[in-house]
Amino acid sequence: MRRIVCILTAAAALMLPLLVQAQDAESPAFLEGLAFPDSLIWSVEEQALYFIEYGADRIARTDGETTDTVIALASGTGPSGMVRDVEGNFWVAVYNAPALIQFSPTGEELTRIDTYEGTAFRGLNDIAIDAEGGLYFTDSGNFGEDWSQGQLKGAVYYYSPDGELTRVDHQLRYPNGIEVSPDGRTLYVNEHLQNQVLAYTIHDDGTFSDETVFFRPDQRCTSMVATDCAALGPDGAAMGSDGTLYVAHYAGSKVYALSPVGAVITTYVLPEGTMPTNVAVSEQDNLLFITQGDNGNIYRLSLNDQ
């Protein structure tokens, strides 16, 4: 396990958000060489990490020593985001064969939703669950017109506990990571190709206000590849119990920890690579897990080891 150090001076720390960076170590990764890892769930009870391996079409579980497949999807399906409900079922946002799918803990398919008002989804990306079991998810679009050309066709949906599907917003440029605040009043959406995080007010009657820009990451691309820099933007996200929003900055080599008013609390810098794709937080275990797209690794950092 590597040690985390603060790289700001004491004087600067009084004025600037904390910047945390992992020191070089013999093996800085928690897991290595995966086929584009993405969405993560840390189980405090099991002391185990569930993660999506997009390129291997599976959900896997690891305790750091042994890694096993929990759910194997059809080849080429492309799972991207996941959450678990109170019954332990997995809800999976599928990208290549766009659908929202519910699986039992043993992998049995229970529910499949692949259209909105008769129109097929374009490419589901990430998902969040609220306290009532409702699901928010992003439909980013495909790798062609939407990812490469940045079409304004991305959408956000809400699937209520009673099975009603509502479109929250559309005409977004590749909406990606999504989270809901602990009090259920604010929805956060990473509009990846606009390099900004949006916030929506959730009203008691189930309606949503027009979006506002909650946070804009910096414009500094850390990749040496021009096509990577064109895709600079907020990817996956995680929510802390105190309302801290963690945002993975793709092609920016970092994860932001943001306060409920959008101020940067801490910036976690990856020990290697430039493309963090997603993040999970465990305050009880003082851990932050980050998936990395360009080398297929998962990193485990301390939340506050300075």
N, C-alpha and C positions, 0 to 999 in steps of 0.2 A: 504494500500500500504506500502511495506517495504522500508526501507532506505538502500542505497548502500554506503559502506564505503571502503576506500583504506586501505589495511592491510600492506603496505610496509612503512618503515621509509623513511623520506625525503632523507637521504643519499643514501639508496639503490635505491630509485626511480630514481636517477641520472644515475644509471648503468644498471638497470634491467627493463624489460617490466612491465607495470602496472598490478597488480593483483587485481581484484575487486570481492568482495564476498557479497552475500546478508545476512543481519542480520536475526536472528530468529525472527519470527513474529507469531501472532496468526494464520494467514492464509497466508502463503507465496505464495500460488499458485493463479494465475489469474483464472484458471479453474481446477477442480479436478475430479479424478476418471473416466477418459475417457478410451476407449478401444483402446489403443496404438495410440495416436495422432502422426501425422507426419507433412507433408508439410504445410506451413503457408503463407498467404498473408495478409498484413495489408493494409486496405483502409484508406488513410488519409481523403478523402472526406467524407466517411461514419463514420469514427472513429469506425471501426468494424474490427474484425479479422475473416478471412476465414481459415478453417483448415480441413485437412483430418483426419478422424478417421478410421484407417485401420481395426480395429476389428469390427467396426459397418458398414463397407462398405458404407460410406457416406462422402460428403463434407458438412460442417456445417458453420454457421455464428454466431458470438457472439459479443455483445457490452459490455460484462462483466456482464450484468444483465440478458439478455435473449439469449438463444441459440436455433437456428432453423436449421433444415435440409434444405439445398439448393438443393442438388442432392443425391438421393438414388440409389446406384448401386445394382446389383443383389447380393444376399447373397453368401458370399464366394469369391467374385471377388477380394477383396484386393487392393483397391486404395492405392497408395504410394506417388507419387509426383504430383504436379500441378503448372500451371502458368495460367495467363489470358492474352488474346491478346487484341489488341486495340478496338475490338468490344465487349469486355466483355465476350467472350466465354471462357470456361474452357478447357484447354488441360490437360489430366490426364494420368499419367503413372501407369498402372495397373500391379500388381505383380502376384497374384495367377492365374488369367486368362490373361496371358500376352498380352497386347495391348496398343497402344497409341490411346486415344479416345478424340475427341472434342465434348463438350457439349455446347449447347446454355445456356444463363443465366437462362433459365427456366427448364433446364434439358433434353432438346431434344438432342438425339445423332445425330451429324452431320457428323462425320468422324471416321473411325476405321481403324487402321493399325496394323496388327498382324504378319507380316512376313517380312523377308528381303531376296530377291532373292529366294522366294519360301520356305525358312526355317523359322519355327515358332520361335518367340522370346522365351527366357527361363524364364524371370522374370523381367519386367521393374520396375525401382526403382525411379529415380528422373529425373527432367526435368528443362531446362532453356530456356529462350527466348531472342533472340537478337533484335537489334533496327529495323531490317527489318521484324521481325515476324517469322524468322527461329527458329526451335526448336532443341536443343541438348538434348539427353536423354541417360540414362545408362540402359543397360540390364545386371543386376547383375547375374542372374541365380536363381536357386531354393534353398530351405532350406536344401536340402540333400547334393548332391555332391558339390555344389558351396559354400554354407554358412558353412556347417559342415566340409567339407573336403578341401575347398579352391582350387578347380579346376581353372586352368587358361583358363576359357572359357567366362569370362565377356567381354562385348563389349560396345562401345560408338557409337551413331549414330547422324546424322544431317538430319533433314527434312526441306528442303528449302521452301520458300514461294510459289514457283511454283510447289511444290509437288514431288520433287526429293529426294529420300532417299539414303544417303551415309553412309557407315561405316567408322568412323574416326579411330577406333582402336579395337583390339580384343586381346584375350589371356591375359586378366587382371584378377587379383584376387579380385573379387567382387567389381567392380566399383559402387559407391554409389552416394553421392551428386555431383552436377555439377553446374557450373556457368560460365558466360562469362564476360569479363572485359567491362567497360563502353565504351571504344573505339572500341570494337569488334575485337581486335587483339589477345586476349589470351583466351584460353579455359582452365578451371580448372576442374579436375576430382579427387574426393576422392577415391583412391584405398584402400578400407576399410581394407581388410585382409593383406595388406602389410604395414598398418599404415603409409601411405604417401599420399601427395597431388601432383598430376601430373599437369604439365602445357604444353599446346600445342600452337604453334604459328599458327594463322589463316592468310593465305595469301590472297591477293586480288583476285586470280583466284579461290578461294574456296577450295584450298587444305590445308593440315595440315602438319606441321613438326612433326618429331618423338618427343615423349614426353620427358620431363626432370623432375626430382624431384624438385618440388617447395618448399616443406616443409615436415618435418618429426616431428610429435608430439612426446612428451615424451612417454616412455614405462611404466609409472606407472599406473597400474590398481587400481581403487578405490573400486571395487566390492569385496565381500568376496566369490563369487561363481566362481569356476575354469572355468566353461564353459563360463561365461561372460568375463573373462580375456582373454580367447582364441580368443574372438571377439573384442578385443580392437582395435579401429581404427576410422578414420574420417568418420562420417556419413553424415548428411545433411549440406548444405552450403547456404550462402546468400551473395549478393554483394552490397556494398555501392556505392554511386554515385561518391565518390572520389577514387574508386578502392580498398578500404579495403575489404578483403575477410574474412567472418565470418565462422568458421568451428566448428561444433559440434563434440566433441570427445567422442564417445560411450565407456562406461565403464571407462571413465576418468573424469567424473563429471564436465566438463568444456566446454567453447566455446572460441576458439582463435580468436582474431582480428589480421589479418595479413596485412602488407603493400604490395604494388605491387611488392616488391623485396623479399617477403617471410620472413620479420622480424616480430617478435611478438610485436605488439603494446600494446595489453591488453589481459589479460586472465580473463574471467568471470567464476566464480565458482558457481555451482548450490547450492541453499539453502538446498536441500535435494535430495536424489537419486543419481544414478551413471550413468544413461544411456540417455544422451541427444541425441535425434534422428534427430532434425532439428531446424532451426533457421530462423527468419525473422527480418529485421531491418527497422526502420523508423527514418531517420535522422531529418525529419521535426518535429516529435513529441518526438525525443530524446529517443526512445524506442527500446528495444531488446526483442523479444519473443522467448522462447525456449520450445520445446516439450520434454517430459520426458517419456521414455519407461517403466521403472520399476514400476512407480506408476500411470501412466496415467494422469499426470498433465501438464499444460502449465504455464510457469512462465513469468512474465513481469518485466524486469529490466530497469533501466536508463542506457543510453550509457556512461555517464560521471559524474554521481553524486558520488563524492568521499568523 
